[in-house]
Amino acid sequence: MSIRSTIENFYSAVRKASAQLETSCKNIDDRQESISSIINGINSRQESSQESNNDIEKLCQSQAQQFNKAIEQWKKSVSRYLTSKEFVNKFERSLLLIVFADVKAGKSTLGNFVSGYSFRNTPFGNLYTNPEYYVYDHTDKTLGSCIEKPIPEGHFVENVIQATSSIQYFTLLNGLTWVDTPGVHSLTSEYEQLTKDYIKYADLILYLTPSNNAFKMDECDEISRLVESGKPMLLAVTKSDIQKVTGYDETSGKVLYELSPKDDETRAAHEELGKKQCAALCKGNFASQHRFISISTLIAKTAMERNDDEFFRQSNIPDFLELIGQVISDKSVELKMKRPRDEVNSVINELLHGCQGSFIGTDALLDNLSHTLENISEAENRLSLLKSSILTSARSEISNEIYSMLVSEKNSGNIADKSAAADKSEKIINNVLSREISEAAARELNDFQQIQLSSAELIIDADYQHRTKTIEYEYLDGRNRTRDPRGLIEHIQHFFGKEFTEYSVRTKKRTREIDIGDNFSEYAQRVIELSLDSIEKTVSDEITKLSRETYGRMRTSIEEMYSDIKTAADSLEKLKY
């Protein structure tokens, strides 16, 4: 494969990884933003400052406090998570390769080659992407606090020991971040913690050892410690080249040399030595995922200057880039995103199921709210059950008092006034029901106050009537009545004005109204029936009103809290991977 194809294929893999990471990171960012939006969108509830004697109200007050405390703790937890992600996100947006080596192993030179800086002034200068190079200020030892500054030279400084005393890095095509760490013996310096933090997020650890003194004991010790991180490692033997004597320049008097790769046997021996020593130090824990290779950056640079594909191949840089390319794969990108995705799931699970010793989750809070609603329902039901006892007691008392009132009205002669009877019956109903409801409610509600019902309208559809009966009878009517004259003499006398009478008895008929009583009993019974018919609705309405006034606000508040948390929990569940 040609030099150009090798570099372009490697850069193409980096670009592909960059695009995949960008898509995945955006998806994760969107979910993180949604988590924050969901939690911050839950409004706290106003807590009552007054002490209540009502057990249900006390429970609701306690629930509101727990609700507010949980929300506050969730918001803090999400805030801490997002704050901690600021650094992590930075290096989760690209694959992270960390380079370790002793001094003079050629770390900076190899870094400049991978970044493309070494391509300048060669036929492949157009492949240089000119990434930004940064170095960390060591004024603070922690990763989140170290200040990163652009490297003034615009590349890694080579052949200067002090250049690798700091952590420096570049990000290639937004897909691969190459981190150049201090030498092996600098890991106990101010950068020790910073280096450990980088290892935590590394996708590949690259360890370089020079071929002229490969795998020294202190290097193998360091490698064994890096192996413990569990990260895949690529161990490269650098400077795998020699200067062969090709002749003598008689004019200058100088020996002529030719740059050549070390032979395959020598390279294989170096790699085998590394495998054995590392396997021995790691006590068999040196995993098969770790790879060895011998490379020569100098040969690769020279080959590019000459545009010599074969010489470039002999540098082993194509194989080296291919090994790195295996890290920049679909599987590796997926693995890279597994940790942040798992973190998203972990944060959501903590919000849903709680964090032991820190805060309760939505599950527990929903259970508590549901339990509170059950208590409210039970209390409402107990109030509803009062209707039966109130009606039983009130019916008897109202019947007796209305009957007594009607008797009094009858005796006073006012019984026929239906309007007055209705008014007085209403008053009796209101007084009795007010007392009965108040007494019953007071037994159920500790802080219940006396109520007074408003007047209930009673319409009496019956009339009081005094009953009489008309009877017909016969009687004898005896009296003197004028009669006609009889005989000649009486006619003559009658002619001169004389009247003649005679006594007679006749049978006649008369009618008479007699008092046979009244309809008081029927009238009183109807008034009582109408009154009792009206009290069932009144009692039902008043108990319902009392329940609403006592528990309605509490129920509404708890139901709103439940709805808010349930909606949030359902939304969070959908955000999980």
C-alpha positions in Angstrom: 0.0 0.0 0.0 1.3 3.4 -0.8 2.3 6.1 1.7 -0.6 8.3 0.8 -3.1 5.4 1.0 -1.8 4.4 4.4 -2.1 7.9 5.8 -5.5 8.6 4.2 -6.9 5.3 5.4 -5.8 6.0 8.9 -7.2 9.5 8.8 -10.4 8.2 7.2 -10.8 5.8 10.2 -10.3 8.8 12.6 -12.9 10.9 10.7 -15.4 8.0 10.8 -14.8 7.6 14.6 -15.2 11.3 15.0 -18.6 11.3 13.2 -19.8 8.3 15.2 -18.6 9.9 18.5 -20.2 13.2 17.6 -23.6 11.5 16.9 -23.3 9.4 20.1 -22.2 12.3 22.2 -25.0 14.5 20.9 -27.5 11.8 21.8 -25.9 11.6 25.3 -25.9 15.4 25.7 -29.5 15.6 24.7 -30.4 12.9 27.3 -28.4 14.7 29.9 -30.1 17.9 29.1 -33.5 16.2 29.2 -32.7 14.7 32.6 -31.8 18.1 34.0 -34.9 19.7 32.4 -37.2 17.0 33.8 -35.9 17.3 37.3 -35.7 21.1 37.3 -39.2 21.2 35.9 -40.7 19.7 39.1 -41.9 22.5 41.3 -41.6 22.4 45.0 -44.7 22.7 47.2 -45.5 25.3 49.8 -45.2 23.9 53.3 -47.6 24.9 56.0 -46.1 26.7 59.0 -49.1 26.0 61.2 -49.3 22.9 63.4 -52.4 20.8 62.7 -54.3 18.5 65.0 -55.7 16.6 62.0 -53.7 13.4 61.5 -54.3 13.3 57.7 -53.2 16.9 57.4 -50.1 16.1 59.4 -49.4 13.3 57.0 -49.8 15.6 54.0 -47.5 18.2 55.6 -44.9 15.6 56.1 -45.3 14.4 52.6 -44.9 17.9 51.2 -41.6 18.2 53.2 -40.4 14.8 51.9 -41.4 15.9 48.3 -39.5 19.1 48.5 -36.4 17.5 50.1 -36.3 14.8 47.4 -36.6 17.3 44.6 -33.8 19.4 46.1 -31.6 16.3 46.5 -32.4 15.2 42.9 -31.4 18.6 41.5 -28.1 18.6 43.4 -27.4 15.1 42.3 -28.0 15.9 38.6 -26.0 19.1 39.0 -23.0 17.2 40.4 -23.3 14.7 37.6 -23.3 17.3 34.9 -20.5 19.2 36.6 -18.4 16.0 36.8 -19.1 15.4 33.1 -17.5 18.6 31.9 -14.0 17.1 31.8 -15.1 13.6 30.9 -17.2 14.8 28.0 -14.2 16.6 26.6 -12.4 13.3 26.1 -15.4 11.2 25.4 -15.8 13.2 22.2 -12.7 11.5 20.8 -10.9 8.2 21.4 -8.1 8.7 23.9 -4.7 7.3 23.4 -2.1 7.9 26.1 1.6 7.5 25.5 4.0 6.4 28.2 7.8 6.1 27.9 11.1 6.8 29.4 13.0 9.9 28.2 14.6 9.7 24.7 12.1 7.0 23.6 10.9 9.3 20.8 7.4 10.1 22.2 7.2 13.6 20.9 8.7 12.7 17.5 6.1 9.9 17.1 3.3 12.2 18.2 4.3 14.8 15.6 4.3 12.2 13.0 0.8 10.9 13.8 -0.5 14.5 14.0 0.9 15.1 10.5 3.3 17.8 11.5 6.2 15.7 10.1 4.5 15.7 6.7 5.4 19.3 6.1 8.1 19.8 3.5 7.4 16.4 2.0 5.3 15.4 -1.0 2.5 14.7 1.5 2.3 18.1 3.2 -1.3 18.5 2.1 -2.3 15.7 4.4 -1.4 17.8 7.5 -4.6 18.8 9.3 -2.8 21.3 11.6 -4.4 20.3 14.9 -4.1 22.5 18.0 -1.4 21.3 20.5 -1.9 22.0 24.2 0.2 21.6 27.4 -1.2 21.4 30.9 0.0 24.0 33.5 1.1 22.0 36.6 0.0 24.7 39.1 -2.8 22.3 40.2 -2.5 18.6 40.4 -6.1 17.6 39.6 -7.5 17.0 36.2 -10.5 19.3 36.6 -8.4 22.2 37.7 -5.2 22.1 35.5 -5.0 24.9 33.1 -4.3 23.9 29.5 -2.4 26.3 27.3 -1.6 26.2 23.6 2.0 25.1 22.9 3.7 28.2 21.5 5.7 26.2 18.9 2.5 24.7 17.4 3.8 21.2 17.8 5.5 18.9 20.3 9.0 20.0 20.9 11.5 17.2 20.0 14.9 16.3 21.3 14.5 18.3 24.4 14.2 16.4 27.7 12.2 19.1 29.4 9.6 19.0 26.6 8.2 15.8 28.1 8.2 16.9 31.7 4.6 18.1 31.2 1.4 16.5 29.9 0.7 17.6 26.3 -1.8 16.6 23.7 -3.5 17.2 20.4 -6.8 16.0 19.0 -6.7 14.7 15.4 -9.7 15.3 13.3 -11.9 15.4 16.4 -11.6 11.6 16.5 -8.4 10.7 18.3 -6.8 12.6 21.2 -3.1 11.7 21.5 -1.8 12.5 25.1 1.9 12.7 25.6 2.7 12.0 29.3 5.8 12.7 31.3 8.5 10.0 31.3 8.3 7.0 33.5 10.3 8.5 36.3 8.1 11.7 36.3 4.9 9.8 37.4 5.5 10.6 41.0 5.8 14.3 40.3 3.0 16.9 40.3 1.4 15.1 37.4 0.9 11.8 39.1 -2.8 12.3 39.8 -3.4 13.9 36.5 -1.9 10.9 34.7 -4.0 8.5 36.7 -7.1 10.4 35.7 -6.1 10.2 32.1 -5.6 6.4 32.3 -9.1 6.1 33.7 -10.6 7.4 30.4 -8.0 5.9 28.1 -9.1 3.7 25.1 -5.5 2.6 24.4 -2.2 2.9 26.3 0.8 3.1 24.1 4.1 2.3 25.7 7.3 3.2 23.9 10.7 1.7 24.7 13.9 2.4 22.6 15.4 -0.5 20.8 18.9 0.2 22.0 17.8 -0.5 25.7 14.4 -2.1 25.4 12.3 -3.1 28.3 14.6 -2.2 31.2 13.5 -3.4 34.6 12.1 -0.1 35.7 10.1 0.1 32.5 8.7 -3.4 33.0 7.7 -2.4 36.5 5.8 0.6 35.1 4.2 -1.6 32.4 3.0 -4.0 35.0 1.3 -1.2 36.9 -0.3 0.0 33.6 -1.6 -3.5 32.9 -3.5 -3.4 36.2 -5.6 -0.6 34.7 -7.3 -3.2 32.5 -6.8 -1.0 29.4 -5.6 -2.5 26.1 -1.9 -1.7 25.5 0.3 -1.4 22.5 4.0 -1.8 23.3 6.2 -0.3 20.6 9.9 -0.7 20.3 11.0 2.6 18.8 14.1 3.7 16.9 14.2 0.2 15.3 16.7 1.3 12.8 20.5 1.4 12.3 23.1 3.4 10.4 25.0 1.1 8.1 28.4 2.0 6.9 28.3 2.3 3.1 31.7 3.8 2.4 34.2 6.5 2.9 34.2 10.0 1.5 37.8 10.7 0.6 37.2 14.4 0.0 35.6 15.1 3.4 37.2 12.3 5.2 33.9 11.2 6.6 32.4 7.8 6.9 29.3 7.4 4.8 26.2 5.9 6.5 22.8 4.6 5.2 19.7 4.5 7.3 18.2 1.0 7.4 15.6 -0.9 9.4 16.8 -3.4 11.9 16.5 -6.9 10.6 13.4 -9.0 11.2 15.2 -11.3 13.6 16.4 -8.4 15.8 13.0 -6.8 15.8 11.3 -10.2 16.7 13.9 -10.7 19.5 13.1 -7.3 21.0 9.4 -8.0 20.9 9.8 -11.5 22.4 11.9 -10.1 25.2 9.2 -7.6 26.0 6.5 -10.3 26.0 8.5 -12.6 28.4 9.5 -9.9 30.8 6.1 -8.4 31.0 4.4 -11.8 31.3 6.8 -12.7 34.2 6.2 -9.4 36.0 2.4 -9.5 35.5 2.3 -13.1 36.8 0.3 -14.4 33.9 -2.1 -11.5 33.8 -0.7 -10.0 30.7 -3.7 -10.3 28.5 -3.8 -11.3 24.8 -5.3 -7.9 24.0 -1.9 -6.3 24.4 0.3 -6.1 21.2 4.0 -5.6 20.4 5.5 -3.9 17.4 8.9 -2.4 16.4 8.8 0.9 14.5 11.1 3.6 13.2 9.7 7.1 13.0 12.9 8.3 11.4 12.6 5.8 8.5 9.0 6.7 8.0 9.9 10.4 7.8 12.7 9.7 5.5 10.6 7.5 3.3 8.0 10.3 3.0 10.7 12.8 2.0 11.8 10.4 -0.7 8.3 9.3 -1.5 9.5 5.8 -1.1 6.6 3.4 -0.5 8.8 0.3 0.2 11.1 2.2 2.6 7.9 3.5 4.4 6.7 -0.1 4.7 10.0 -1.1 6.3 9.5 1.4 9.1 6.5 -0.7 10.3 4.6 2.5 10.7 1.8 1.2 8.4 1.4 -1.8 10.7 1.5 0.6 13.7 -1.2 2.8 12.3 -3.3 -0.3 11.5 -3.0 -1.4 15.1 -4.2 2.0 16.3 -6.9 1.8 13.6 -8.2 -1.3 15.2 -8.9 0.8 18.3 -10.6 3.3 16.0 -13.3 0.8 15.0 -17.1 0.7 15.3 -16.7 -1.7 18.2 -14.3 0.5 20.0 -16.5 3.6 19.5 -19.4 1.6 20.8 -17.3 0.5 23.8 -16.2 4.1 24.3 -19.8 5.2 24.5 -20.7 2.3 26.9 -19.4 4.1 30.0 -21.2 7.4 29.4 -24.3 5.6 28.5 -24.1 3.4 31.5 -23.6 6.6 33.6 -26.8 8.0 32.1 -28.6 4.9 33.0 -27.0 4.9 36.5 -28.1 8.5 37.1 -31.6 7.7 35.9 -31.7 4.6 38.1 -30.6 6.6 41.1 -33.4 9.1 40.5 -35.9 6.3 40.0 -34.8 3.9 42.7 -32.9 6.2 45.1 -29.3 6.4 46.3 -28.9 4.5 49.6 -27.9 6.9 52.4 -28.4 10.0 50.2 -31.9 10.3 48.9 -35.1 8.4 48.0 -36.1 7.8 44.4 -39.3 8.4 42.5 -40.4 4.8 43.2 -40.4 5.3 47.0 -41.9 8.8 46.7 -44.7 7.5 44.5 -45.3 4.7 47.0 -45.5 7.2 49.9 -47.8 9.5 47.9 -50.0 6.6 47.0 -50.2 5.5 50.6 -51.1 9.1 51.6 -53.9 9.1 49.0 -55.2 5.8 50.5 -55.2 7.4 53.9 -57.2 10.3 52.5 -59.7 8.0 50.9 -60.1 6.0 54.1 -60.7 9.3 56.0 -63.2 10.4 53.3 -64.9 7.0 53.6 -65.2 7.3 57.3 -66.9 10.7 56.9 -69.3 9.2 54.3 -70.2 6.4 56.7 -71.4 9.0 59.2 -74.4 9.7 57.0 -76.2 6.6 58.2 -75.9 7.3 61.9 -76.7 11.0 61.5 -79.9 10.1 59.5 -81.0 7.5 62.0 -80.7 9.8 64.9 -82.0 12.9 63.1 -85.1 11.2 61.7 -86.5 10.3 65.1 -85.7 13.7 66.6 -87.1 15.7 63.7 -90.3 13.7 63.6 -91.0 14.2 67.3 -90.2 17.9 67.2 -92.2 18.6 64.1 -95.2 16.7 65.5 -95.0 18.7 68.7 -94.8 21.9 66.8 -97.9 21.1 64.7 -99.9 20.1 67.9 -99.0 23.5 69.3 -100.1 25.2 66.1 -103.3 23.4 66.2 -104.0 24.4 69.8 -103.2 28.0 69.0 -105.5 28.0 66.0 -102.6 28.6 63.5 -102.6 25.1 62.1 -104.0 26.1 58.7 -101.0 28.4 58.0 -98.9 26.2 55.8 -96.2 28.8 55.3 -95.7 29.1 59.0 -95.6 25.4 59.5 -93.0 25.1 56.7 -90.8 27.8 58.2 -90.9 26.2 61.6 -90.3 22.7 60.2 -87.2 24.1 58.3 -85.9 25.6 61.5 -86.3 22.3 63.3 -84.5 20.4 60.5 -81.6 22.9 60.3 -81.1 22.9 64.1 -81.2 19.1 64.4 -79.0 18.4 61.4 -76.5 21.1 62.4 -76.1 19.6 65.8 -76.1 16.0 64.6 -73.6 16.6 61.8 -71.4 18.7 64.1 -71.3 16.1 66.9 -70.6 13.3 64.4 -67.9 15.2 62.6 -66.3 16.3 65.9 -65.8 12.6 66.8 -64.0 12.0 63.5 -62.1 15.4 63.1 -60.0 16.6 66.0 -60.1 20.3 65.2 -63.6 20.4 63.8 -65.7 23.6 64.4 -69.4 23.8 64.8 -71.4 24.3 61.6 -74.7 25.9 61.0 -76.7 24.8 58.0 -78.3 27.3 55.7 -82.1 27.2 55.6 -83.5 24.4 53.5 -86.7 25.2 51.6 -89.6 23.0 52.5 -92.8 23.0 50.4 -95.9 21.5 52.1 -98.2 20.1 49.5 -101.0 19.3 52.0 -103.7 21.3 53.8 -105.1 21.1 57.3 -108.9 20.6 57.2 -111.6 20.7 59.9 -114.0 18.0 59.0 -117.9 18.4 59.1 -120.9 16.3 57.9 -124.3 17.5 56.5 -127.2 15.4 57.7 -130.9 15.5 56.6 -133.8 14.8 59.0 -137.6 15.0 59.2 -139.7 16.9 61.8 -143.5 17.7 62.5 -144.6 21.2 61.9 -147.9 21.8 63.8 -149.6 25.3 63.5 -152.9 27.2 62.7 -153.2 27.6 59.1 -155.8 29.6 57.0 -158.4 27.5 55.5 -161.2 28.0 53.0 -164.8 28.8 54.3 -167.1 25.9 54.7 -170.8 26.1 54.2 -173.1 29.0 53.4 -172.8 30.8 56.6 -169.0 30.8 56.6 -169.0 32.0 53.0 -171.2 34.9 53.9 -169.0 35.7 56.8 -165.9 35.3 54.6 -167.6 37.8 52.2 -167.7 40.3 54.9 -163.9 39.7 55.7 -163.8 37.0 58.2 -160.8 34.5 58.0 -161.1 30.9 59.0 -158.1 28.9 60.4 -157.5 25.4 61.6 -154.5 23.6 63.3 -152.6 21.1 61.3 -149.4 19.0 61.6 -147.1 18.4 58.6 -143.8 16.4 58.1 -140.8 18.5 56.9 -137.0 17.9 56.2 -134.0 19.8 57.4 -130.1 19.6 56.9 -127.5 20.3 59.5 -123.6 20.5 59.6 -122.1 18.4 62.4 -118.4 18.3 63.5 -116.9 14.9 62.9 -113.1 15.8 63.6 -110.2 16.9 61.3 -107.3 15.5 59.2 -104.5 16.5 61.6 -103.0 13.1 61.7 -102.7 12.8 58.0 -101.5 16.4 57.7 -98.9 15.9 60.3 -97.7 12.7 58.8 -97.3 14.4 55.4 -95.4 17.3 56.8 -93.1 14.9 58.6 -92.7 12.7 55.4 -91.7 15.8 53.3 -89.3 16.9 56.0 -87.6 13.5 56.3 -87.4 13.2 52.5 -85.4 16.5 52.4 -82.9 15.6 55.1 -81.2 12.7 53.2 -80.0 15.0 50.4 -79.1 17.7 53.0 -77.0 15.3 55.0 -75.4 13.9 51.9 -74.6 17.3 50.5 -73.2 18.6 53.8 -71.0 15.5 54.4 -69.7 15.8 50.9 -69.0 19.5 51.4 -67.3 18.8 54.7 -65.2 16.1 53.1 -64.2 18.4 50.3 -63.4 21.3 52.6 -61.4 19.1 54.9 -59.6 16.7 52.5 -60.2 18.2 49.0 -57.2 20.6 49.2 -55.0 17.8 50.6 -56.1 15.3 48.0 -55.5 17.8 45.2 -52.1 18.7 46.5 -51.0 15.0 46.8 -52.5 14.1 43.5 -50.6 16.9 41.8 -47.4 15.8 43.4 -48.1 12.2 42.4 -48.8 13.3 38.8 -45.6 15.4 38.6 -43.4 12.6 39.9 -45.1 9.9 37.8 -44.7 12.0 34.7 -41.1 12.7 35.5 -40.4 9.0 36.3 -42.0 7.9 33.0 -40.0 10.4 31.0 -36.8 9.4 32.8 -37.4 5.7 32.1 -37.7 6.5 28.3 -34.3 8.2 28.4 -32.5 5.0 29.5 -30.3 3.1 27.0 
